Amino acid sequence: MSDASAPTSRTANADEIARFSAMSEKWWDPNGVMKPLHKFNPVRLQILRDNICAHLGRDPETIEPLKDIEIIDIGCGAGLLSEPLARMGAKMTSIDASESNIEVAKIHAAQSGLEIDYRCATPEMLADEGKQFDIVLNMEVIEHVDDPQFFMQACASVLKPGGLMFVATLNRTIKSLALAKIGAEYVLRWLPAGTHDWRKFVKPSEMSGYLRGAGLDLQDITGVAYNPFNDTWSPAPRDLDVNYMVIARKPD
């Protein structure tokens, strides 16, 4: 699988694409290099499901709580979030700038019997097509782009008026440098060395500015914390020191 035809744009960094492309065939190994994301997924899905259902007046406990909701997963990787959301009934469009990630995602979805519209694309490419969605997922992507404000504007452009965007990223603090960069990559070896550039981590105040610049209203912000004693992640509303998630709404 080659990334020769990967899209070039202001939101796709060639080095970052190459780094994640090299890991593409290992995305679905729960004990491999993507183990942290597999561990992280349950709490992310809970936050997404519950907040989307609250926003749209859905019952989160039904079999398909997201039935027919149009969601775009930007920077979807090999589909670790897209597949469970599709099982909840969502109409998924999932994009990534890495062609090899998308090819792995397509194969895995087919093996799982899921219909997901996977594309090797960037958000501005879909904006040029006039595409818009009920929900935009922008999960652990902004810290890998070169122009965060332009990226946020491109993501917001594919969100319908009244829709929600979910953004997950890492705060730029000494604690995140110690835990998410040095600890995760060099001490615990959870991630390959060089996965993150701490200088690109985004402070909540900067995130608020990017959202305002994209015409979105900040609705909520919550931390997500790791418990080393039971090896699980959970919402931590007051702890924004390392991982945090933001919910923003596009005005009607």
N, C-alpha and C positions, 0 to 999 in steps of 0.2 A: 504494500500500500504506500503510495507516494503523496506528498503534500505539495507537489509542484503546482497544482492548480488552486492552492489555498488562496482565499481572497486577500487582497492588499487594501488597506484602508487605515484611517487614523485611529481605529479602535483595535487593530490587530497588530501586536508586536511580534516580529518574525522569530526572535529568540525564544519568546514565551511559547509560541506555537510549536516550535521544534522541541522544546523541553517536554511539553505534555504529549506531543505526538510520539515521542520515544517511549512513553509509558502506556500508550493506547491499549495494547493487547492485555495489559495487566489490570485494567479498571475493575473488572468483575471478580477478581480474586480477593475474597474478604480478608485474607491473611497476607496479602501482598503489599505493594507500595501504596495502594489506595485504602488500606485498612483504616486510617483515621476517618476518611469520608464515610466508609461503611458504618463505623461507630457513631458518627455524627448524624447520619441520615434520620434515625427515628425522631430526634428532637426537632430537626428542621421540618420534617413532614407534619409533625403535630402542630407546630406553630403555623405552617402554611394552611393546613386543612382547617384548623379552628378559626383563624382570622378570615379566610376566604368565606367560610360558611357564615360567620357572624356578619360580614359585610353584605352578603347576598341573601340573608335570611334562610339559610339551609340548616338542616339537622346534620351535624358532623358524625352522628352515630349510624347513619344509614349505610347500606352496602356501597352505594355510589354517590357519596355526598357532593361530588364535583361534576356530576353528569352534565355534559354538553357545555361546560364552561370552557371558553377558549383561552388557553394559556400558552405563552411562549417562554421557553427555558433558554436563556441566553448564556452561552458558554456551557453547554450541557454536558461536555465530556462524552462519555460513552453511555449516558442515560441513567445514572444512578438515581436521580430525582424524577426524571421524566417517566420512567416505567411505573413506579408506584402511583404517581399521579394519574397516569392513564388507567390504571386499575381502579382508581376511584371514580372513573367516568369522564375525566377531563379530555377535551380535544386538544392534544398536544402538538405544538410546532416547536421543534428543538433545534437550535443552531449552534455551531461551533466553528471556529476559524481553522481547526485542524481536520483535514480530510480523513486522516487515518482514524481519528476519534469517531467521526461520523460513520465510517464504514463498519467499525466494531459495533457501534450503537445499533445500526440497521440489522446486522446479523443477529445480535442478541435479542432485539425486539421480535424479529421473525421467529426465532427459536422459542420465544415466550408467548407467541400468538397475539402480539399487541400491534395495533395500528398507530404509529407515531410518524409524523411528517418530519423526518430528519433532513437537515440541509447544511452543507458547508457554506456558511454565510456569516455576515456581520449584521448588527441591527440596522445600520444605515442602508444596507442593501434591501432589507424588507421595507424600510420606510420609503425608499424610492419606488417600491411596488404599491405603496398605499395600504400596506397591511396594518391592521390594528387588532388588539386583543383585549380581553376582559382583565387579564392578569399578566403582569410581566415579572419573571423571575430573573434576578441579577445577583447570582449567588457565588461569592468568592471569585469574582471576575475583575472588579474595578482595581484591585491591587496589582493586576497584571497588565494594565493598559498604559499607554504613554500619555494620553490626554484625557484625564478623568472627567473634566467638564463636558467635552465634546461627546464622550462615551455616554454620559448620563443623559444628555440631550437626545442622542440617537435612540437610547432605550425608551425615553419618555415619548418619543414621536410615534412609537408603535403601540402605545397604550391608549385605549379608548377613554373618552371623557367619563369621569366617574369611576374609572378602574383603579386598581391597586398595583403598585410596584413593591416587590420585596427585594431588599438589598442586604446581603450578608458580606461582611468583610472583617478585617483585623485592625484594631486600634494601634496607633503608633506610640507606644509607651515603652518604658524600660522593662516593664513586666512582660509585654508581648515579645520584646527582643530576647529576653531570657527564656521564655517558655515556647513561643510559637516559632521562633527562628533557631536560636542556639540549641534549646532543649529538644525540640521536635526533629530537627534535621541532623544535629551533630552528636547529641547525647543519647536520646532514645531511639534514633534512626527510624522514626515514624515516616519520614518523608526523605526523598533523595536530597542531598546537599544542593543548595542553589534553587530549590523550589520557590522560595519567596525572597523578595528584596525588601527588607524592613523599611527602607526609605520610602517605599511606595504604599505602606500601610496608611490607612485613612482615619484621621481623628473624627469623632462625631461632629465637632464644629465644622470641619471641612465638608463632611458629608451633607450637613444641613445646607451649606452654601451651594453645593453641587445640585441638590434637589431644588432649591429656590431658583437657581439659574436655569433649570430645566422646566420651570413652571409647575412644580409639584408641591403639594402641601404635606409636611411631615405629620404623620398620624401617631406613630408610636416607635419606641426604641427599646430594645431589651438585650441584655447580655446573655451569652450562652457559656456555661462553665463546665469544666471537666472535673469529675470526681475520681481520683486515682485509686480510691479504695474499692470501688465497685466497677471501675472501668466503664463509666457511662457519662453521657452529657445530659444536661438539663437546663431549662430556662433559669436565668439569674438576672432578674430585672434591674437590679442596682449595680451589677458588676459588668462594666463596659471596658474593663482594662485590657482584655485580649480579644475575644470573639464577640461580635454583636450583630444584631439584625435590626433593620429599619423598615417600617411600613410607611409608604407615601401614597397619596391619592392625587389623581389628576382632576382638577375642577371640571364640573359639568359645562 
